[in-house]
Amino acid sequence: MNKTLRSLLFCASLGALPFAAAQAAEGPTLRIATEGAYPPFNFFTADGQLGGFDIEIGRALCAQMKADCEFVAQDWDGIIPALLADKYDLIIASMFITEERKQKVAFTNPYQKSAMSFVVPKDSDLKDFSPKGLAGKTIGAQGSTTQGDYLSAMFPDSDVRLYPTQDAVNLDLVSGRLDAQVGDMIPMLEWTGKSEDGACCRLAGAPISEAKYVGEGVGIALRKEDAALRDQLNQALAAIIADGTYKTINDKYFSVNLLTLQK
């Protein structure tokens, strides 16, 4: 077989591959969406750049796949619709893998375990975090999240308030406009333990781990048709866990291992 024919057959075979796989073979630029308002997972740095755990994991995956990364910020409530509209290729934004979301998008293997927690002011006398115990109380969460879904479904007799960002929830708790909030456990641990405004507050009650709300962990979301790209991401994720890259990034931000939620 001559060189020209081999080249033609190779090009034809690329044309038969799924689009994402053909891109990967060429060393693509992956467009990655994140929220930019969920520290320490994703946030804007002082110089206006996106940073945080999610961003560094994304860059590590791109390096493993020999692909370029291009991060974009997207408001949380529109982050899945914009993925489906082809505004970007992936979402790396600490998104819980839930059955409801799996109806719309595909997910990689989890890159974090997940749990939620109540957070209250340090001087709060709340001890009962059942629907009955919080009846009449004002409780908050970020809207369009599993935390918001949990409060809306489970606490019909409470004043449930939903906010556009986690920072807005935190602000109202600090300001005394909420009796309690529900947040993702790890960022709430970091907020209460390491930030000046979060020093007002503490985690309370047992971790919330119902699979209906916290799902199978936290994964990278992508369009269902991009199965080849999902396989490549899973392989890259396994590689950065095996070679210690994941742990290096994890330990930069957290005192617990996000893959086990243990110290």
N, C-alpha and C positions, 0 to 999 in steps of 0.2 A: 504494500500500500504506500503510495507516494505521499510526500509531506503535504501537498496541497489538499489531497483528498482527506487526509487525517484532520487537517484544520477545518475543512468544511463539515465533517462529521462531528467534530467537537462543538462547533458553533450550533449545529442542528440540535445536538443533545442538550446544550444549554437552553435553547429555545423551548425544549419540551419540559424543562424543569419548572416547578412552581416559581413564581416571580421572586419570592423572598430568597429561595435557594440560589437562583441565578445571581441575584444581587450579592449574596454572601460570597459566591465564588469569585466575584470581582473586587472584593474588599469594599463593602458599601459604606455609606454614611447612614447610620441609624438615627432616626429622629425620635427622641425620648422625651415624653412629657412627665412633668412632676408638678406638684402644687406650689411649692415655694413658700408655704405658710405653715409648716408643720415641723418646727425644730424639735429635736436635733436631726430629724430625718431629712427634711428638705427645707431650705430657707434661703433668703438673700443675704449675702455678706455685706460688709460695710461699703465695699466698692461696687455693689450692684450685681455681683455674680451669684449664680446658684451654687449652693454648697450643702453639705450634710451627708449623712450615712447613705441615703438612697443614691445621691449623685456619685459618691465614690464607688459604690457597688456597681453602678452602671458603667462607670469608666473602666473598672477592672474587667467587667464582662466584655466590653468592647475591645480592650487590649488583648484579652484571651482569644477573641474571635478575629483579631486583626482587622477590626472595623473602626471607622471614625465615629465619634459620638457628637450629636448636636442636641443639646437640652433646650426645652422650651417650657415656660411656665403656663399653667392653665388652671383656671378656677375649678375647684373640686366638683361642683354640681354639673359642669359641662365636660368633665374629663373623659368619660366613656363615649358620649355622643361625638366628640371631636375625633377620637380614635376611629370610630366607625365611619366617619366622614373623611378619613385618610389625611387628617391634618398632621399626623405623626405615626410612627410605627409601633411604639411601645409605651406603656405607662409603668414607671418605677416611682411609686408614691406611697409605699406602705399600705397597699390596698389588700384588705382581707379577701380571701377566696371564699365566696359564698355561693350557694346554689342559685340564688337570684341573679347574681352577676354572671355566673357560668351560662345562663341562658343567652347572654349577649356577647360575651367575649371568652377567649381561651386564656388559660393561665399556665405559667411555668410551674415547676416544682416550687414549694415554699422556700423563701430565703429568710424567713423569720417564723417563729411560733407566735401565737397571738392570744391575748386575753385583754379584758377591759376591767376598769376599776372605778368605783365611786371616789370622788375627791371632795373633801369638806374643809371649811376653815379649822384651824388648829383648836380653837376653843368651842367647836361645835359639840353639842351633847347628843347628836344623833347616833343611835346604836342599831336601830332596826331599819334595814334597807330593803325590806319587802314592800310590795305595793301598798299594803295597809299601813306600814310604818311611815311611809313618805306621803300618805294622803294629805292633801292641802299644802304640801311643801312646793317650793319653786326649784325646779331642777333643770339643768341645761346640758346641751351637747351640740357638736357641730352638725349642721343639717346635711342631708344626703349621705350619711354615714351609717355604719352598723350601730354605732352608739346612739345616734338619733332614732334609728328604727327600733332599737331595744326600748328606749324610754317611751316612745309613742305607743308601742304595743303593750308594754307591761305596766304602765303607770297612768291609767285613765283618770285617776282621782287626784293627780298632781298637776301643777301648773308647769307643763313641759315647754321649754323655750329652746328653739333651734337657731343657730347662728351661722353666718357664712364662713367663718374660719375658727380654728381652735384658739387662736389668740383672743378673739372676741369673747369666747366662752370664759377663758381664763380671766380676762379683764372684769367681767361681771361677777365672777366668784370673788376676786380680790376686792371689788368695790362693794360687796355685800348685797348685791342684787339677786344672788342665787343662794339657796341653802346647800346645794350640792350640785356636782356635775358628774357625768360619766365620760371617761376618756380612755384611749388606748393605754394600757398599763405602763409600758416602758417609757413613753414620753412623759406620762404623768409622774413617774418616779424621778425622771431627770428634772422636770420642771420644779417639783416640790423640793428636791434635794440639792439642786445646783444653781437655781436662779434667784435673784433678789426678790422679785414679786411672788414667786412660787413658795417662798419661805413662810408665807401666810397660812399655808394649807398642808394637808396630809391625805394620804390614801386611807380609805376606810372600807370596812366590810370585806367579805371574801372576794377573791378574783372572780370575774364573770367569764365563764368559759363555755357557755352553751354553744354548741356547734352551729345552731341556726343563726347566731349573730356573729360569732368570731370565725366560723368556717373552719377551713383546713390549715390555716396559717396565712401568711402574707406572701403574695406572689407577684410576678410581673404579668401584666395584662397585654394581650395582643389580639388581633383579629383572628377569628376561627380558621379562616382559610390559610393563614400563615403557619401551617404545621411544621414545615421544614425549619423555619426560623425559631419556632418554639424548641425543636429538638436541639438546635445549635446553642440556644441559650441554656438549656438544661445541661448540656455537656460542658459549657463554659462555667456554669455555676458549680458543678461538681469539681471542676479543675481548680477553681480559686479557693474552694473549701479545702481540698486535699493539699494544696501547696502552701497553705497558711495565709494567703492574701486576705481571705475573708476575716480571719481572726485579727489580723493587724488593723483592718478598718474597724471592726467591731470594738476592739479595745480602745481605739482612739476616742470613741463616743460613749461607750457604755461600760458599766461595772459588772454586767451580767452578759452571758452568751445568749444572743438572740435566737440561736438555733435550739437552745434547750431551756431558756429562761432561768438558768442556774448560774451562780457565780463560778 
